[in-house]
Amino acid sequence: MAPLAALLALAWPGAQGGVLALVGLCLGAAVLAAVHHAEVVAHRVGEPFGSLVLAVAVTVIEVALIVSLMLAGGEGASSLARDTVFSAIMIVCNGVLGLCILVGGLKHRVLAFRVDGTSPALAVLAALATLTLVLPSFTTSSPGPTFARPQLMFAGVVSLVLYGAFVFVQAWRHRDYFLPVQDEGGDSADHAEPPSTAVAWAALGLLMVCLVGVVGLAKRLAPPMEALVQNLGAPPSLVGVMVALLVLLPETLAAVHAAARNRLQTSLNLALGSGLASIGLTIPAVAVLSLFLPNPLVLGLPPTGIVLLVLSLVVGALTLGSGRATVLQGAVHLVLFAVFLFLAVVP
């Protein structure tokens, strides 16, 4: 958050710049606190419930932020949900995944994970992303990259069904597919005594408070970010990228921390679970919201976005199909993430 705070302070000199810089620093502190409390809860309930708690909690806050910004209107409001969801997918599938593999690979050389859990999760993510972000660009019932109202409602129902099926499999039916692969040496943190129930409930409550603080501070920074994007001459879709980056900070730090402890499966649970929750919860929410908006909801990606999405899913399938990963796969995903960020500024 320090670079963002410095950038805002430079962009708005004087008292306003100082306030915005302070908000940015407070946002960073809220993110770090959220990660700590999420790890306490995860240690108590175990995997994959710990990753699921953080993924769903952060995504609920993301949905609230998107809805509030869409209701506020402004340039790009009709496509904000698409831009944020697409950005979230690119962040978790390339940025978070690549960083986790790179950090873990540099420390542990070869990282192991369960293909039985990662492949189905990626399959659901590919289906959701294609149905909600690609298909609207090719339907003919409504003009432009939009769904007609019946199509949008159907897409919202399908998203909920697929996400619900994934949660059922991850948390109950095949929970063992998503448990971390135990290495020979183990991790001292894994063998530490879990916190008490009272401590876990307190951590869960503080996690919710921190996440609400994150969305509140991010909302405070949204107007300056929009103005900054306009001053830079960048496309309005960059606001969605910045919103997704801010909201996903807690999960990113938690995932990288897990990878550094040679628990890539936990990192993958967080990353893929975040992408799935982002689509599975956001699309139904904005579908209902679109009933009260004057303009149609823009969901279809432009050709550049479709190419990046397909490439990311193909590379992700190759990375997650062997059960082992090295720094090479991490470098590939980080390059794709850099391409995404560059094209978001220079389309």
C-alpha angles and dihedrals in degrees: 000000000000094000091049091049091050092048092051092047091052093045093051109033119195130030095335092053091050092051092049091048090052090050089052092051092048089051090055091050091050090051093051091048091049091053091051094050091044091055090051090053092044092052090053100046097030129215137353092012093061093056090043093054093053094042094051094042094051092045093051088054090047091053091050091051093048092048093049092049092046091051089050088059123204134139113330095012093130092056098036094100091051093047093048096046092046090047090050090053092049091046096050098037096045112010101040095032093046094046092048093050092045095049093043094043094052090052102036103020097218123036124203129207139162115271089194088069104033099047096055090045091052090047091055090045091052092049094048094045093049095046095047106030106027106031095060089065090061105038117104104201092090132027121258128006092325140110123237111244096262090047091050093050090048091049090052092052092047091050092053092047094051093045092047090051091051093050090049091053095042098046103033123359099049104006092148090066089068101044117114118264107249115230123210096253095043125202122278090218090059092055095047115111110268116246119261122267091253092052091047092051090048090050090050091052092048089047090057091048092050093048091050087050090051093053093043093051091042090052089051089053095045098085093048089047091052090050091047091052091051092049090051091051090235123146118270089245088076088076089064090051092052093047091052092048092052096046095046095050095098093052092044093055092044092049094049091048090053092048091051087057090054093255101124092155089065089049091051091048089055096043100044092037090054092051092048094046091047092059099030094054104027099052095053091046095051090042089062091041091053089067088071099040122095095218126060118258111254110217107149117100123230117247093267092054092048091052092050092047094050092045092049092050093048093048090044091053090052092047096047097040100079104048092234133078138186137189090276093069089045091053092050093053093046090052090052089049091051089051090051092051093046093050090047088062098033106029 
